[in-house]
Amino acid sequence: MNSFEKIIVAVGSTRRPKIEAVREALGLLGPRLAANATFEIVGIEAPSGVTHTPLSREETMLGARQRAESLLRMNREQGAAWKYFVGLEGGLDVLSSNGSHSSSPRERLVFLQNWAYVTDGSVAAFGQSGGVLLPDSLAHTVVDKGVELAHAIDAFAGQHGIRDGQGAWGILTGGVITRQDAFRVAVIAAFAPFLNRAAYSARA
């Protein structure tokens, strides 16, 4: 009889789209990470240390990393057996029409992005979802008025609790790409150094 190792993956959130995104990613990646292993996902609320809606790529990345690092500290303090630590964060990247950063509403482009940060305590990497453009009216509400995106997208779409379902991604793409889909892509990208260690350890 085959003996299967159980690998516990800690995710710094209890929100369903984030948990399911990691579950779907590991369904694809699991056999490549460890052929004879089963993966268990545990969701734990972990602080991002950033604003409710990060307004830059750098702040969004920081939020993802700090969630994962918070989990790593919990693991060490509690003596838990978690192997991978996943931080997920959604935020905005505010650019001008020529690609540089801009604060002028007349010339800016505001993209929603999802970022993942994965570490095992020694190797760590970021992964990104890609981005979807916010309509000007929604960007104005979030960037200029300071309304949290979760509340702004509910008002924009006339619905409630969107971030726990399809998310702003689903609203803006007509359901073709959901929040969960975007996080799944980010998680897969962040696991690349774990899947292809030879390539990422090679020196230039």
RACORTA-V234800 format. One line per field, one symbol per residue. phi: phi as a letter, one per 20 degrees, with the letter a starting at -180 (. if undefined). burial: # if it has 16 or more other C-alpha atoms within 10 Angstrom, else .. Layout:
phi->???
burial->???
This chain:
phi->.fddfddededeadfggffffffffffeegfefbfdbddddcecfcfemcffcgdbgffffffffffffffffgfffemfdfddccdcbdadcdcefenefbdegfcecddecdccccbdocebbebcenbcfeggfffffefeemfgggffffffemccmffecfmfgfffdmnfcegfgffffffgffegfeecfffeefef
burial->......#######...##########..##........#.#.##.###.#.######.##############..#......#.#############.....#..#..#############...######.####...######...#.######.......##.########....###################.........
